[in-house]
Amino acid sequence: ILDDIDLVFLGLHGKWGEDGTIQSLLELRGKKYTGSKVLASSISMDKTMSKILFQHYGINTPKWITLTKNRFDISNVPAMIKEKFGYPCVIKPNDQGSTVGLTICKDESEVTSAVNLALEFSDKALIEEFIEGHELTVGIIENTALPALEIKPKHGLYDYECKYTSGMSEYIVPAQIPQDVFENLQAQALLAFQSLGCEGYSRIDFRVNSKWEIYCLEVNTLPGMTSTSLVPKMAKSVGITFEQLIDRIVKLSL
């Protein structure tokens, strides 16, 4: 399949697509491809490792607990959550995309089922402090931050359905937030992109609370490129058409 290919444009998400696996196979074949290289792809997909690096580089991220399958007692987990950050909290697989296996727990009665669900999709579950407020994201092309975009999902949570069903979310770009917060988001996005060693393009997701404090959630090394996707919307807001965006990513990767 790859014999006469100059460049592979990766449009895969989640495990195997974004975690360095397909990137490794392409490296072995000596083929150029879009997006980040093996290590950055792998680290970005591992939310715990990403958060450790965020802390190291001074990027604010929600407090968290990581549980490894068969290495914890579920009866102790609610007390750990209460002591560390309380409820509500977010429980999700450590290395999945598209909010697969994610639950927002209102209280400790929901913890066991949420942890079990997360562990269906990963060997590790990430329990994270829930940040009430705005859902924002910033695209990066090369080393330039695009305008921040605010997501207003119909469900209150930007879940799988809201991400991939047209009309299920409202997108505001540029985000209508204070200018200093807007610029800080772009700076934090670029820092997150660089701290994980990403290349080409990415999308960095944030929560911003009522005090306009910024919390970095994760870096998406292969953000979506569909009609409902966010990086094309951000690019369009600064006059970059979809075709120009694809062309720019291809040229960067070549």
Backbone torsions as a table, in degrees:
resi	resn	phi	psi	omega
1	ILE	NA	-37.3	-172.3
2	LEU	-93.0	-0.5	-171.2
3	ASP	-53.9	-47.2	-175.3
4	ASP	-108.3	30.1	-177.0
5	ILE	-100.3	131.0	177.6
6	ASP	-86.0	-36.9	-175.4
7	LEU	-149.7	136.9	175.8
8	VAL	-101.5	121.1	176.3
9	PHE	-90.9	110.6	-175.9
10	LEU	-84.3	122.1	177.4
11	GLY	-121.6	28.5	-177.4
12	LEU	-96.1	149.2	179.4
13	HIS	-126.3	156.4	174.1
14	GLY	75.6	-158.3	-177.5
15	LYS	-57.1	145.1	179.2
16	TRP	72.7	-34.1	179.0
17	GLY	-86.7	-43.6	-173.9
18	GLU	-107.1	-6.6	-169.4
19	ASP	-97.9	12.3	178.0
20	GLY	99.0	-9.8	-176.6
21	THR	-68.1	-56.2	179.6
22	ILE	-65.2	-33.0	178.0
23	GLN	-62.0	-40.3	178.4
24	SER	-62.8	-43.2	-179.8
25	LEU	-62.5	-40.3	179.9
26	LEU	-70.1	-36.1	175.6
27	GLU	-60.9	-42.8	-179.8
28	LEU	-63.7	-30.8	177.3
29	ARG	-86.9	-4.6	-179.4
30	GLY	69.9	29.5	-178.3
31	LYS	-101.4	137.5	175.0
32	LYS	-75.6	150.4	-178.6
33	TYR	-150.5	162.2	-178.4
34	THR	-82.8	153.8	176.7
35	GLY	89.2	-168.2	-174.7
36	SER	-75.1	159.9	179.0
37	LYS	-78.0	-175.5	-170.3
38	VAL	-58.5	-53.9	-173.5
39	LEU	-64.8	-47.3	-180.0
40	ALA	-63.2	-38.0	178.1
41	SER	-63.0	-44.7	-177.9
42	SER	-66.2	-45.9	-179.5
43	ILE	-65.6	-41.7	-178.6
44	SER	-64.2	-33.9	179.9
45	MET	-73.5	-27.4	178.9
46	ASP	-87.8	100.6	-172.1
47	LYS	-62.2	-35.4	178.9
48	THR	-65.1	-47.2	179.1
49	MET	-62.7	-39.7	177.3
50	SER	-58.9	-46.1	-176.4
51	LYS	-66.8	-35.2	176.5
52	ILE	-62.7	-42.9	177.9
53	LEU	-69.4	-37.3	175.5
54	PHE	-56.2	-47.4	179.5
55	GLN	-59.6	-43.5	-178.8
56	HIS	-60.0	-38.7	-177.4
57	TYR	-93.2	9.4	175.6
58	GLY	76.1	26.4	177.0
59	ILE	-96.0	122.4	-177.7
60	ASN	-68.5	131.7	-179.8
61	THR	-140.9	148.9	179.9
62	PRO	-58.0	148.1	175.7
63	LYS	-61.8	153.3	-175.8
64	TRP	-152.9	164.8	172.5
65	ILE	-132.6	137.2	175.7
66	THR	-113.1	129.1	177.5
67	LEU	-110.9	129.9	176.8
68	THR	-101.2	132.8	-177.4
69	LYS	-49.7	133.1	178.7
70	ASN	66.7	13.8	-179.9
71	ARG	-124.7	23.6	178.8
72	PHE	-150.9	160.8	176.7
73	ASP	-104.9	114.8	-175.2
74	ILE	-59.4	-27.4	-179.1
75	SER	-67.7	-20.7	179.3
76	ASN	-88.5	-14.9	-171.1
77	VAL	-65.9	-46.1	179.4
78	PRO	-56.0	-39.4	178.7
79	ALA	-67.4	-36.5	177.3
80	MET	-62.5	-42.7	179.7
81	ILE	-64.3	-45.9	-178.9
82	LYS	-60.0	-40.8	-178.5
83	GLU	-71.8	-38.0	-173.7
84	LYS	-80.7	-47.2	-178.0
85	PHE	-153.8	-12.6	176.4
86	GLY	82.2	-167.8	-176.2
87	TYR	-114.2	155.2	-2.0
88	PRO	-70.3	161.3	176.3
89	CYS	-139.9	163.5	-179.9
90	VAL	-107.4	130.8	176.2
91	ILE	-121.8	125.8	-175.2
92	LYS	-151.2	162.0	175.0
93	PRO	-62.5	148.5	-177.4
94	ASN	-72.7	-22.7	-174.4
95	ASP	-142.7	56.5	174.2
96	GLN	-127.2	170.8	176.6
97	GLY	-124.8	178.5	173.0
98	SER	59.8	28.1	-179.0
99	THR	55.7	23.5	176.6
100	VAL	-66.2	130.6	176.2
101	GLY	74.1	17.5	-177.3
102	LEU	-96.3	140.1	176.9
103	THR	-135.7	139.8	168.6
104	ILE	-100.2	115.2	-177.4
105	CYS	-92.8	124.1	179.0
106	LYS	-80.7	-30.3	179.4
107	ASP	-155.0	179.9	-172.2
108	GLU	-68.4	-18.1	180.0
109	SER	-65.8	-20.4	-177.1
110	GLU	-96.8	-5.4	-171.7
111	VAL	-64.5	-49.7	-174.6
112	THR	-58.6	-49.0	-178.7
113	SER	-66.1	-35.2	-179.7
114	ALA	-68.3	-41.6	178.3
115	VAL	-65.1	-44.3	179.3
116	ASN	-61.2	-39.5	178.4
117	LEU	-64.5	-46.3	-179.9
118	ALA	-59.7	-39.4	-177.5
119	LEU	-75.5	-8.1	172.2
120	GLU	-71.0	-24.0	-173.9
121	PHE	-109.6	-6.1	-176.6
122	SER	-159.1	162.0	174.8
123	ASP	-82.5	-8.9	179.0
124	LYS	-131.4	141.8	174.3
125	ALA	-110.5	135.6	177.2
126	LEU	-104.2	124.1	175.3
127	ILE	-108.5	124.3	-170.0
128	GLU	-129.6	143.9	173.6
129	GLU	-57.2	132.0	178.2
130	PHE	-85.7	125.4	179.4
131	ILE	-101.0	109.8	178.4
132	GLU	-72.2	136.0	176.3
133	GLY	143.7	-143.7	-174.4
134	HIS	-85.2	142.7	174.3
135	GLU	-103.7	115.1	-175.3
136	LEU	-129.4	155.2	178.8
137	THR	-145.1	150.6	-178.9
138	VAL	-131.9	127.1	176.3
139	GLY	-89.2	147.3	175.7
140	ILE	-122.2	130.7	170.3
141	ILE	-121.8	122.7	-173.7
142	GLU	59.6	-114.7	176.1
143	ASN	-123.4	36.1	179.6
144	THR	-119.3	130.0	178.4
145	ALA	-87.3	129.6	175.2
146	LEU	-78.9	167.8	177.5
147	PRO	-60.5	140.4	178.0
148	ALA	-63.3	143.4	179.5
149	LEU	-120.0	134.3	175.7
150	GLU	-100.2	137.3	-179.9
151	ILE	-107.1	128.3	175.3
152	LYS	-121.5	88.1	-177.2
153	PRO	-73.5	148.8	179.9
154	LYS	-66.7	-27.7	-177.9
155	HIS	-83.8	-11.9	-171.7
156	GLY	89.1	-20.4	175.2
157	LEU	-126.3	133.4	179.9
158	TYR	-79.4	75.0	-174.8
159	ASP	-90.3	-174.7	-175.6
160	TYR	-55.7	-45.5	-178.0
161	GLU	-63.9	-44.2	-179.1
162	CYS	-67.0	-29.4	-179.8
163	LYS	-72.7	-38.8	-168.8
164	TYR	-114.2	4.6	177.7
165	THR	-112.8	121.7	-179.0
166	SER	-59.8	133.8	178.0
167	GLY	88.8	-5.1	-178.1
168	MET	-86.8	-7.3	177.4
169	SER	-142.1	149.5	173.8
170	GLU	-103.5	136.1	-178.6
171	TYR	-119.5	128.0	-179.7
172	ILE	-116.8	113.2	-179.9
173	VAL	-141.2	125.2	-1.6
174	PRO	-66.1	148.0	179.5
175	ALA	-61.4	139.7	-178.9
176	GLN	-87.9	76.1	-178.9
177	ILE	-132.4	163.9	-180.0
178	PRO	-54.1	143.6	-174.7
179	GLN	-57.9	-39.1	-178.9
180	ASP	-67.1	-35.6	177.7
181	VAL	-68.1	-42.2	179.3
182	PHE	-57.6	-48.6	-178.8
183	GLU	-68.3	-36.6	178.5
184	ASN	-66.1	-38.9	176.5
185	LEU	-59.2	-45.8	179.5
186	GLN	-62.2	-41.7	179.9
187	ALA	-65.5	-42.2	179.4
188	GLN	-66.9	-37.5	178.9
189	ALA	-63.1	-45.4	179.7
190	LEU	-64.4	-40.3	178.7
191	LEU	-64.4	-42.4	178.5
192	ALA	-63.0	-44.2	178.8
193	PHE	-57.5	-46.3	-177.4
194	GLN	-74.8	-36.3	-176.7
195	SER	-65.7	-28.6	178.4
196	LEU	-93.0	0.5	177.2
197	GLY	76.0	27.2	-177.1
198	CYS	-72.6	158.5	179.8
199	GLU	-137.1	159.0	174.0
200	GLY	77.4	-89.4	-179.1
201	TYR	-150.9	156.8	178.0
202	SER	-160.7	173.6	172.3
203	ARG	-133.2	131.0	-176.3
204	ILE	-113.2	127.3	-175.5
205	ASP	-99.4	140.2	-177.2
206	PHE	-134.9	158.1	162.5
207	ARG	-118.6	141.6	178.1
208	VAL	-127.8	122.3	-175.6
209	ASN	-83.2	-176.7	-175.8
210	SER	-65.9	-19.1	176.8
211	LYS	-91.5	7.2	-178.3
212	TRP	64.6	28.7	174.0
213	GLU	-84.0	134.8	-173.6
214	ILE	-97.2	133.2	176.4
215	TYR	-126.4	120.5	178.8
216	CYS	-84.2	127.4	-178.6
217	LEU	-92.8	-53.4	-174.9
218	GLU	-168.5	166.0	175.3
219	VAL	-112.1	127.6	176.1
220	ASN	-100.6	110.3	-174.3
221	THR	-79.5	-19.9	174.7
222	LEU	-129.4	72.4	-178.4
223	PRO	-63.4	155.2	-176.2
224	GLY	-58.7	151.1	179.8
225	MET	-130.6	36.2	179.2
226	THR	-98.5	-178.2	-179.2
227	SER	-67.1	-22.0	178.1
228	THR	-100.8	4.0	-174.4
229	SER	-75.9	160.8	-168.2
230	LEU	-92.1	-39.9	-179.4
231	VAL	-60.4	-43.4	175.7
232	PRO	-59.6	-35.6	178.5
233	LYS	-66.1	-42.3	179.2
234	MET	-65.8	-41.2	179.2
235	ALA	-63.9	-42.5	-179.8
236	LYS	-60.2	-33.7	-178.3
237	SER	-67.3	-16.8	175.5
238	VAL	-113.5	21.7	172.1
239	GLY	83.9	15.7	177.8
240	ILE	-98.6	116.1	179.7
241	THR	-72.1	166.8	179.2
242	PHE	-59.3	-44.4	-179.3
243	GLU	-62.4	-41.9	179.1
244	GLN	-65.5	-36.8	178.7
245	LEU	-62.9	-49.1	179.3
246	ILE	-60.8	-44.3	-180.0
247	ASP	-60.3	-41.0	-179.4
248	ARG	-66.6	-42.2	179.1
249	ILE	-64.0	-41.5	179.3
250	VAL	-62.3	-46.9	-178.4
251	LYS	-64.3	-40.1	177.0
252	LEU	-58.9	-44.4	-175.4
253	SER	-72.9	-30.4	178.1
254	LEU	-74.7	NA	NA
